[in-house]
Amino acid sequence: MSADTTRAQDASKSTAATPPHQPMTEEEMTNAAERQSNLLVLQKVAPYLWPDDMPWVKKRVVWAMIFLLVSKLVSVVIPILYKGAVDGLAGEGVPLFALGAIGLTVAYGVARAMNVGFQQLRDATFARVGQRALRMLALETFEHIHKLSMRYHITRKTGGLSRIIERGVKGVDFLLRFLLLSIGPLILELLMIGVILTVLFDFWYLLVVAVTIALYVWFTFAVTEWRVKLRRQMNDQDTDANQKAIDSLLNYETVKYFNAEEREANRYDAAMAGYEEAAIKTNYSLAFLNFGQSLLITCGLVGVMVMAAIGVQNGTLTVGDFVMVNAYMVQITIPLNFLGTVYREIRQALVDMGQMFTLLDQPAEISDKPDAVDLKVDGGRVTLEDVHFGYDPDRQILKGISLEAAPGEMVAIVGSTGSGKSTIGRLLFRFYDVQGGALKIDGQDVRDVTQNSLHRAIGVVPQDTVLFNDTIGYNIGYGSGDATQAEIEEAAKSAQIHDFIQGLPKGYDTAVGERGLKLSGGEKQRVGIARTLLKNPPILLLDEATSALDSETEYEIQDALRQAGKGRTVLTIAHRLSTVAEADRIVVLEQGRIVEQGSHDDLLARNGRYAQLWQRQQSEDMS
């Protein structure tokens, strides 16, 4: 027994024993994100702010923290200078720093300017660090989504997925700006003010301020936790409305065909009505939060000011002391007023980031082995050895398929709907892995080679060619990232579309519209063929490439496909048998098994399953 066969059987046993990974639904992702601790989320962000391989990032973070500390030191000195100026003007106390009232007033202004200046230096220094972190996270998420399997993508809604990425990246941005540049500085400032109140006055001032802040924080966090649930409901409704809008717009033609504009508008309005209701509850809760915060801060402010006023009346404090206490309370009040909003947004940001990191933790069902090597194509022989596969473990699609396509040979795979034709193409491109047996190219198991090299070796012309909303030239050039205009035009000529493009007012710069809607089905197929020819793969997979076209267009496309297949191994998956009559070999599938194979004439002579399908289609065409 060969090593390849042994490996294939081992893989068959291990894969068959383990059902394919099922992607999580959006609700499951949300629950997983909730279970993920906030500390863990912060730990995942930390490497982007303190990367070991980028010293310049660390330097910027350190300088930003230095500027932050200096700005807070200056901010707590400002009320002291203010007190000195007031006492100097009132003729009370000892002149501070011997500057006099005018000098202290000027120093007060300079300190305020320095405070703002160092804050702006902090923000400017940290800006590049934050933006770099956002860019890296967005790129990592984008790349990871492309690595996830087709099974994952066909079970997810694009609108909801894009919303998770968008909110996750925005959550990181908010967390960086407010947690590091607002909450951290606020805590530092409160500690400094607490020390000053204790040293310059007495413990009771600190106690009143501490109790006020503690009650304020408790009330804010308690109400905000309630508001976070309301906000999550609002986000869910927003996601639902966004998904319905994107789904409707992507199916614009279908909506028009069935005169369903009003129906779609009603669906969207129903989703927006849910969003409206959730948003109203959120606004009501915000009003309650703001009033409660204002009441607590006002009580604390009045309490401290009354204590200071009594001290001034008793002669133990100066008017400047009274003003300084007021200045400190106002200095505390301003950032505290935003604490509810900041805390709510941070909580929401952590949830959004948790969803994004849960998405990043979603394993790729198809991944390269650690020792995977590049595929070496020597002719392009495609071999299926006793292949078993099912999208669902309880329902097998392919039940022991064995076939071979020799270099330069055109092998057609036909059969009734659901027989497993397209599944073979998906396994060849490794959208999925076989669950039994082996699929090889030139003797190399596709599971043992890198996906990049495998994808480079295979060109696919699908049933419905989807184009980017860009120019015809861009879409053809997509087949090769560094293609020249001459190469693009040569591929277009081979696909028999060059003359058509030249006849357009803008030629190759003509925009094709969303998903290529400005082109006919035949024109899109030719662009798809040109794109694949530009890729110049040794193996060509035609997956129902002409089944959606009319007979005349199909005939013209067939000629282009014959030109495309010269010198290549061609696997063509077809429902319409007339398109594969000239194939070197035709393989007939039925319920996941090969029931016949041979040339068109041989199969007709056998009068078997192929002959039945042929006669039925001929009868349908004649009728």
N, C-alpha and C positions, 0 to 999 in steps of 0.2 A: 504493500500500500504506500502511495507517495506521501511526502510530507504535506503537500498542498491538500490532499484529500483528508488526511488526518486532522489538519488544522480546520478544514471546513466542517468536519463532523463534530469536532470539539466546540467550534463556534455555534453550530446548530444546537447542541445540547444545552450550552450555557445560555444562549439567547432564548431558546424555547422555554427554558425553566423560568425566565424572568420576563414578565409582561412588559411591553414598552411603556416608557415613562409617560404618564398622562399629565398634560399641562394644567396648572391651577386656573380656576375661574377667577374673574375679577373680585368676586366676593371673598373667595378663599385668600386671594392676595391681600385684601384689606385686613382680614382677620389675622393673617400672618404678620402683617406690618404692625398691627396693634400689639401683638405678643412680643414683638421685637423691642427690647428695652431701649429707652432713649439714650442711655449711656452707650449702648452698642452702636447706635446710629452715629453718635458723636465720635466714637472711636473710628468709625469708617471714614469720617470726613477728615479726621486729624492728619492722616498721611498726605493729603492734598495741601495742607497748610505748613507741614514740616517735613518735606521730602528729603530723604538722605542724599539723593543724587543731584540736588539743586541748591547749593549753598546760598545763591542770591535770594532765594525765597526766604530762607531762614533769616538772612540779614535784614530783609525788609520787615519781617514780622517783629524782630527784636527792636528795630528803630521805631516801628509803629507803636510798640508798647512803651518805649521810652517817651515818645511824644505824648502818649496818653497820660502817663504818670505826671509829666511836667505840667500838662494842661490842668490836671486835677489839683496839683499843688498850688498852681496860680489861682484856680477858682476858689479854693478855701481861704486864700489870703485876701481876696477882693472885699468881703464884708468887714474884715479887720481894718483895711485902709479906709473904707467908708465910715466906720465908727470913729477912727481917728480924725477924719475931716469934720464930722459932725461935732465931736467934742471940742475940736479946735475952734470952730465957729461959735460954739456955745460957751466957751471959756471954762470948760470942765476937764478934769483929768490931767494927765501928764502928756505933753505933746509927743506924738508917736514918731520915732525916728528923727526927731528934731526937724521935720520937714515943714511944719506949719500947715494950716488949713489948705492954702492954695497948692502947696507942694504935694500934700496927700491927695488932693482932688486930681491933680495931674497924674500921680502915681496910680490912682484908682482907674483912670481912663487907660493908662498904659497897660495895666494888669488885665483889664477886660479885653483889650486888643490882643495881648499875648495869649490869653485863654482861647480866643477864637482862632488865632493864628496856629497855635500848636494842634488844635483839633483838626484844622484843615490839613496841616502837615501829616497828621496821623492818617486821615482818610486818603490823602493823595499817595502816601507811601504804601498803604495797604491795598489800594485799588488794583494794582497789577497782580498781587497775590490772589485776591478774591476772584478776579476775572479769569485768571489762569486756572484756578480750581474749578470754576463753572465750565470753562471750555473743556477741560480734561474729563470731567464727569459726563458732560453731554456727549462727547465723542465716545467715551467708553460705553455708555448706554446704547448709543446708536450702533456701534460696532457689535455689541453683544446681541442686540435684537436681530441683526442680520445673521448671526451665528446660530440662532435658535432654529429648531427644525420646522419643516413645513407643517407637521402635526400641530405644533404650537400656533403657528400663524393662522391656520384655517379655523382654529377654535377661538381666536381673539378678534375683537372689533377694533379696526384701525383707529377710529376716532377716540375710543377709550384709552387705547395704548398711547397715542400721542399726547393725550391729556395727562396721563400719569408721568410721562417724561417731562412735559412742560411744567407741571406743578412741582415735580421733584427738584428740577434745576432751580426754579424760582425759590423753592424752600431753602435750598443751600445758600442762595444769594441772601435771602432774608436772615437766615441764621448767622451768617458771617457778619453782616452789617449790624444786627441788633444785639446778638448775644455777646460778640466780642467788642463791639464799639458802643453799646448802649447799656446793657445789663451789667457787664463787668465794670465799666466806669462808674455806674450808679452805685454799685456796692462799695467800691473804693471811696467814693465821695461821701457816702453815708458814714463809713467808718471814721474818716478824717473829721467830719463835722461832729460826730459823737465824742471824739477825743477832745476837740476844742471846747465843746459845751461843758464837758466835765472839768477841764482844766481852768477855763476862764470864769465859769459860773459855779454850779454845783451839780450833784448827782441827780437832783429832782428834774432838772431840765432834760437831762439825758433820758431819764425814765419816761417822762411824758412823750418825748419824741419817739423813743423805742416802742412804747405801747401803741402809739398812733400808727407807726409804720407797720408793726406786727398785725394790728387789726386790719389795716388797709390791705396788706399783702394777703392775709387770710381771706378777706372778703373778695378781693380781686380774683384770687386763684379759684375759690369755690364757685363763684358765679361764672368765671371763664370756663371751668370744666363743663358746666352745664351748657354754655354757649358753644363749646367745641362740638358737642353732639349735634346741636342745631346746625352748626356750620358744615358738619360732615354730611348731614341730610341735604343741605343746600348744594354741596359739591356733587353729591350723587345725582341730584336732579339736573345739575349743570352738565355733568358727563352724559347723562341720558339724552338730554336735549341736543348736545353736540353730536352724539353718535347718530341720532335720527336725522339731523341736518346733513351730515357728511354722507350717510347712507343714501339719503334721498338725492343729493346732488350727484353722487357717483352713478346713480341709476336714472339719470335725467331722461334718457330716451324711453326707458320703461314707464316712467311716470307719464310721459307724453302719450305713449301708445295706449295706455289704459285710462286716459283722461282723468288722472288721479291727483291733479294739483291741489284741489280742495281737500281731498282725503289726507294728503301729505301735510298740508298746512294745519289740519285739525290734529294730526298726530304730534306735530311739532308744538302746537299751541298747548296741547294737553301736558306735554313735558314741561313747557315753560310755565304753565299754571302751577305745577308742583314746585318749581323753582321759586315762583313768586310767593307762594305760601310760606315756604321755608325762609325766604329772605325777609319777609315781614316779621316772622317770629324772631329772627336774628336781630332786626332793628329794635324791636321792643325790648329784648334782653339787653341790648347795648344801652338804651336809655336808662334802664334800671341800674346797670353797672355804673354808668357815669354819675348818676345822682348819689348812689351810695358812696362812691369814692370821694365826691366833693364834700359830702356831709362829714365823713371821717376826717379828712384833711382839715376842714374848717374848724372842727372841734379841737383838734390837736393844735392848730395855729392859735386859736383864741386862748387855749389853756396856757401855752408858753408865753404869749404876749401879756396875759393877765399877770403871770408870775413876774415878768420883767417890769411891768408897770408898777407893781407893788414895790419892787426893789428900787425903782427910781423915786417913788414917793418917800420911801424910807431913807433915801440917801445912800444906799449901799451900791446902787448902780447909776450910771450916767445915762443921759439921753442917747449918747452914742451906743451904749450897750443895748438899749431898747431897739435902736435901729438895726444893730448888728444881728440880734436874735431874729428880728423880722426878716432880714435879708437871708439868713441861713434857712429859715422856714420856707421862704419863697423859692430859694435855690433847690430845696428838697422837693417842693411841691411840683415844680415844672416837669422834671423827669418822671415823677411818680404818676402824674396824670396820664402818661402814655403807657404805664406799666400793664394795665389791663389789655390794651390793644397789642402791645409787644408780646405779652405772655400768650395771648390767644394765638397770635400769628406764629410764635415759636412752637406752640403745641401743634398747630396745624402743619407748620413746616416740618416738624419731626414726623408727623403721620405721613405727609407727602413724600418726605425723604425715605421713610421706612418702606413705602410702596415701591419707590424707585430702586432701593437697594435689594428689596425682595425680588424685583424683576431682574436685577443683576445677578442675584443668587440662583435664579432659575437655570438649571443645568441644560446644556445643549445636548439634545438626545443623540445627535450624530457628531462625534468629535474624532479628531485624529489620534491614533495611538501614539504613545511617547516615542516609539521607535519607527514611526511612519516615514517612508521615503517617497521621493517623487516618482510618479508613474513614468516608466520608460516605454514609449510606444514604438513598436517595431512591426508596422503593418496595420495594427488595429483589430486583431482578432478578438471578438466578443464571445465569451462562453458562459452559459448558465448551466450549473451542475446541480440537478435535483433541488431546485430552489422552492422553498416554502415561505409564504408570507401572508399576513393578515393585518389589516388596520386595527382590528379588534381581536384580542386573543381568542374570543369565542367564535370568530367567523373567519375562516381561512379563505383567502382570495386565490393564491397560487398554491397548487398542491403537487409539487414535484415536477417542476419545469426543467427540462434539459434541452438546450439547443445551442447551435454555434453559428456565428456569422464570420466567414473568412474575410481576410483583407480584400478590399475592392468589391465585395459581394453585396448585393442588395437583398435583404431578407425582410419580407412583409409579414406582419403579425395581424391576423384578422380574427373575427369572432363576434358573437352577439354581445349586446350591452351587458356589462358586468362580468365578462369572462376573464378579465385581468389584463387586457392589452396595455392600457396606459400605465398600469402598476409596474410593468416591466421597465418602461422608460424611467419612471421615478426611482426605481431601484438602481438602474444603470447610472443615473446622475447622482445617486446616493442621497436623495431626499429622505430616504428611509434605508435601514439595513435589513438584509435578508434575515429571516428567523430560522432558516434551515438551508443547508447546502451552501453554495458559493457562487458568486458572480465575478468573473475574471476578465481582464483585458490583457492580451498577450501573456497569459499565464499568471498574471499578478492579481491577487484578490483585491478588490476595490477597498476593502476594509483595512488593508495593510499599507495603503498609499495615502499621501496627503490629499485633502479635498481640493486644494487649489490646483494641483497638477492634474487631478481627475477632471475637474471642470474645464481646464484649458484644452483637454483632449477631445471634448464632446461639444458638438454644436447642435442646438435644438431649434427646430422650427415648430412652434406649438399651433394648436388649432386656432387660437385667437391671439394674434400678435398684439401685445400691449406696448404702446409707444409713450415716450416721455413728452411732456408738454413743451416741446422745443422745436428746433428746425429739423427738416428731413436729413440734412447733412449731419447734424448732431446724432440723430437716431441711428443712421447707418454707421457713423464713426464710433458708436458705442461698442461695436464688436471688437475694436482694438483701441486702447487708450491713446496710442501715439500715431494713429493713422494719418497720413498726409491726404490732402484734397485729391491728388491723383489716384491714390489707393481707394479712396471712398468712391470715386467715379468709376473706377474699374470694377469694383464690387457691384455697383449699381448696373453697369452694363451686363455683367454676368447674370444678374437677377432680372434683366430685361425691363428695367424701370428708368434707365438713364434718360431716354428720349422723352418720357413723360415729365420727368423733373425739369429737363431743359425747357420744356414748353410752358412751365409755370412762370408767372411774372418775376418772382424772386428766386427761381431756380432752387438750388440746394439750401437757400436761406428761408424757404417757405416754412412757416409755423404749421405744425400738424394738429394743434389743439389738444385739449385734455383727452388722454388715452388714445390720441390719434383720430378723433372723431371727424376731423376735416377731410380725411381720406376715405375712400371706399374700402370694402373688405379686401378686394384683390390688390389694391395699392398698398394697403398695410402689410399684406402677406409678402409682397415683393420687397418692401423695405425690410421686413424681418429676415427674408432670405438673404438679401444683400448684407445685412448686419452679420449674419452667421457666416457667410462666405468670407467676409473681411476677417473674421476670427480665424479662418483657415484651419478647422479642426480635422484630424484624421478620421474621426468617427462622427457620423451625422445621424441624428435622431429626428425623424419626421413624425410628430404626434398629431394625427388627424389634421395634417397641414392644409388640406383643401376641402374638408367636409362641410365647412360653413359657406362655401362659395357656389355661385351658379355654374352650370355646365361649361359655358364658354370661357368664363374666367378660370375655372378649374383646369381646363385644357391648356390654357396659356401658362398657368402656374406650373403645371406638370412638366412642361418643357423646360422651365427655369430650374425646377428641382432635379430633372435629369442631368442638366449641365452641372448643377451643384454637387451631385453625387459622384461625378467622374473621379476615379482614383481614390475614393473613400469607402470605408465600410459604412453601409447605410442600413439602419433599422427603421422601417416605416410602419407605423401603427395606423391602421385604416379601418373605417367602417364601410366605406364605399369600395366595393371590390374592383370596379373598373379602373381605379387609380393604381392598382398594384398588379394588374394582369401581366405587366412586363418584368416583374421582379424575378430575380434568379431563383428564389425559393419562397414559397408561401407557407406560413405556419398557421394552422387553424386551432384556436383555443376554444374550449367549451367547459364552463364551470371550473376554471382554473387548471385545466389539463390540456395537453396537446393531443388532439384526436387525429390530426392528419398533417402531413407536410409534403411539399413537392412543388413542381412547376404548375402554372395555371392549367396547361393542357392535361398534364398528368392527373391533377385533382378532378378536373371535369370528367375525365375518362373513368375514374373510380366510382363516380356517381355517389359520393358520400356526402358528408356534412357541407363541404365547400360547394359542391354542386347544388345542394339545396339552397344555400344562401345566394348563390349566383342566379339561379332561376327565379328566386323570389324577387331579387332586386331588379332583374331584367323585366319581370312582369310589372313591377311598380313603375319603372321608367316608361314602359310602353303605355301604361294607363295614365 
